[in-house]
Amino acid sequence: MKTRKLKVPPVKAKGERWLLRLYVAGSTIRSLRAIENLQVLCDQYITETYRIEIVDLLKTPTLATGDQIVAVPTLVRRLPPPIKKIIGDLSDTDKVLVGLNITVDKHDPSKGPRLVKE
Amino acid sequence: MAKVTKKQIPSKPLPKSRTGIHGLDEILNGGLPKGRPTLVCGAAGCGKTILAVEFLVRGATEFNEPGVFVSFDERDDELCQNALSMGFDLLTLSSRKKIVLESVRVEPSEIEECGEYDLEGLFIRLGNAIDSIGAKRVVLDTLESLFSGLRNGSVLRAELRRLFEWLKNRGVTAIVTAESGVGTLTRNGIDEYVADCVILLDHRIEDEHSVRRLRVIKYRGTLHGTDEFPFIVGTAGFSVLPLSSLKQDHKASNQRVSTGIPRLDAMLGGEGFFRGTSILLSGCAGAGKSSLAAHFVNAACERGERAFYMASEQSSAEVVRNMRSIGLDLEPWVKQGLLKFYASRPGACGLERHLFALHELVLDFKPQIVVIDAVTNFSAAGNELEVKSMVTRLIDLLKSMETTAMFTSLTSGDGASQQSGVGVSSQVDCWLLLRNIEANGERSRGLYVLKSRGMAHSNQIREFNLTDHGLELLDVYVGPGGMLTGAARFVQETRETQESEERRQRLVRTKLDLEQKAANLAQAIARMQAEFALEKQRVLGETAIVEEQERRVELNRSQMANIRRADVAKGNGHTKERVPRS
């Protein structure tokens, strides 16, 4: 099947606990804003090792099928499982954290962010 | 801007993209609008996906237009499996790069929305799929699934509007399917954006039978059929049956077809029916409809023509056995492939499916003669209006193929003989009425031609018998008290035979009398002649004696004169005798 060929190459674990892939379409303001928001958010809340992959669908359109991308920008949390998708420019940090299943104790931020076990 | 304006006012009529779906192109007057999206809407299970799949498959296989199928509901393998049941091998087509299957799944559970987004991802995927095979056709099935996956309705609407514009700009002919909502064409109102052509499919249940209907709600810039058209989803895919051809442009053949009964042919202008006409044969139970139809079939097969017999009351084996009892052996024709039976209970499936099956069989077998026995049985599968419309379409199809069609129609026993049961009497060209004539405690069969377009026909009610060598029309017998049939006819005929025998014998007797008289006469004449001869002889004899006596007297007298020497007185007596002999 065609879709099988188009599958995103499997994630090679390089010791990262987090693997986030952000799909964008060209260098639009929205794309750039999403990239920036993601970077800030990861720096602030993800304490473990993480990796961000930016996929520009205008350059590699075939990659859209594998992760079932419909909307852009889409952030896909490939690691840790399960796969989570967040669409939009990631401007609302709280929502993104919910989407990534990260909780922060508002009263005692020193405890740091925790990954909600599912 | 000027360029756009120019594009919007085309000099040629709207270009169409043929769907290749049986009957749909006729309704759409050529096909779907080329290079534009078409909305196909309807409730769940009404056949939207099948229509769309067939549109793509036919495009790829028949019109060399590759297509992209974007499914929002089903996975690729599910879709392939489902399409295979209709005989469409999507897998092979996709490996031959004729069709691209692209399944787009949006799982609300794994998606979080956060901030602005657009559907560029979908556009990119679609564009990529179109470019990969140079697709000319696109199906989006069911686009509205996006509404359940994505929550931002206003973004979605704006993006869908953009999608349709984008499809138009790409110049692909697209089918977009959508579920109909309560009182609206589509649940989320996307019909507002796809407004060039809208087709509504409907699947409803009427009297326990499923009825599928298709209606073209809107088609900008072209004429189209506006009625509700029945359609079928069968093993060969989607099939729309136009109610009737828009035009009545059947050819009219002057060729005649024998009924198989010479004396019935004689009633129909001497030669039988016109080829390609439809004949209604109505009558109550046991009137002999099937037997007459079997004669018709038998005659056709004897001429080497193909005949098709739909038996809704009996199986083909039963028909063959029963017809043998009137001396018709249909089995050889079945074996030679000239006769084909289609035995199906009318209630077994909906009317549309019956009609569809008949369509398929008739188009496949191409018979010259079709018998539907009995058309009234279809009322088990639909109301009168539906049956009428079905028969109309059937007549239409058969006429267009120049097939002579015979419909038998069962009328209820009490007096409804002038009704055909399913209201098709005005559509048929020839109507034979079979009647049971009840009189003097018995029943006999009568037949007459109620109408027969375009030929002089007999107006006599003819009695007929079903004998072991076929259906036999009897001579017309009209007695003093009206037409006599059955035993009354027999009695009358016997009486007449007797009378005529008596007359004949009387004549013979008279002749004998005359001969006797003649003989008597001859005898009498002979006797009288004999008597006469005798008399004559007697008279002649007496004459001779008298003459002899007279001669003697004369002689004596002359002797006396000689003796007395008397002279002979002049002028007295016989001079001859006066001369003495000696």
Chai-1 contact restraints between the chains, C-beta under 6 A:
chainA,res_idxA,chainB,res_idxB,connection_type,confidence,min_distance_angstrom,max_distance_angstrom,comment,restraint_id
A,A25,B,E120,contact,1.0,0.0,6.0,A-B,restraint_1
A,R30,B,E116,contact,1.0,0.0,6.0,A-B,restraint_2
A,L57,B,I124,contact,1.0,0.0,6.0,A-B,restraint_3
A,P61,B,I124,contact,1.0,0.0,6.0,A-B,restraint_4
A,P61,B,N128,contact,1.0,0.0,6.0,A-B,restraint_5
A,A64,B,G121,contact,1.0,0.0,6.0,A-B,restraint_6
A,A64,B,I124,contact,1.0,0.0,6.0,A-B,restraint_7
A,A64,B,R125,contact,1.0,0.0,6.0,A-B,restraint_8
A,Q68,B,R105,contact,1.0,0.0,6.0,A-B,restraint_9
A,I69,B,G121,contact,1.0,0.0,6.0,A-B,restraint_10
A,V70,B,V104,contact,1.0,0.0,6.0,A-B,restraint_11
A,V70,B,V106,contact,1.0,0.0,6.0,A-B,restraint_12
A,V70,B,L119,contact,1.0,0.0,6.0,A-B,restraint_13
A,V70,B,G121,contact,1.0,0.0,6.0,A-B,restraint_14
A,V70,B,L122,contact,1.0,0.0,6.0,A-B,restraint_15
A,A71,B,Y117,contact,1.0,0.0,6.0,A-B,restraint_16
A,A71,B,L119,contact,1.0,0.0,6.0,A-B,restraint_17
A,A71,B,G121,contact,1.0,0.0,6.0,A-B,restraint_18
A,V72,B,E120,contact,1.0,0.0,6.0,A-B,restraint_19
A,V72,B,G121,contact,1.0,0.0,6.0,A-B,restraint_20
A,K85,B,E110,contact,1.0,0.0,6.0,A-B,restraint_21
A,K85,B,I111,contact,1.0,0.0,6.0,A-B,restraint_22
A,I86,B,E112,contact,1.0,0.0,6.0,A-B,restraint_23
A,I86,B,C114,contact,1.0,0.0,6.0,A-B,restraint_24
A,I87,B,E113,contact,1.0,0.0,6.0,A-B,restraint_25
A,I87,B,Y117,contact,1.0,0.0,6.0,A-B,restraint_26
A,G88,B,E113,contact,1.0,0.0,6.0,A-B,restraint_27
A,G88,B,C114,contact,1.0,0.0,6.0,A-B,restraint_28
A,G88,B,G115,contact,1.0,0.0,6.0,A-B,restraint_29
A,G88,B,E116,contact,1.0,0.0,6.0,A-B,restraint_30
A,G88,B,Y117,contact,1.0,0.0,6.0,A-B,restraint_31
A,D89,B,G115,contact,1.0,0.0,6.0,A-B,restraint_32
A,D89,B,E116,contact,1.0,0.0,6.0,A-B,restraint_33
A,L90,B,C114,contact,1.0,0.0,6.0,A-B,restraint_34
A,L90,B,G115,contact,1.0,0.0,6.0,A-B,restraint_35
A,S91,B,G115,contact,1.0,0.0,6.0,A-B,restraint_36
A,D92,B,C114,contact,1.0,0.0,6.0,A-B,restraint_37
A,D92,B,G115,contact,1.0,0.0,6.0,A-B,restraint_38
A,K95,B,C114,contact,1.0,0.0,6.0,A-B,restraint_39
A,V96,B,C114,contact,1.0,0.0,6.0,A-B,restraint_40
A,G99,B,E112,contact,1.0,0.0,6.0,A-B,restraint_41
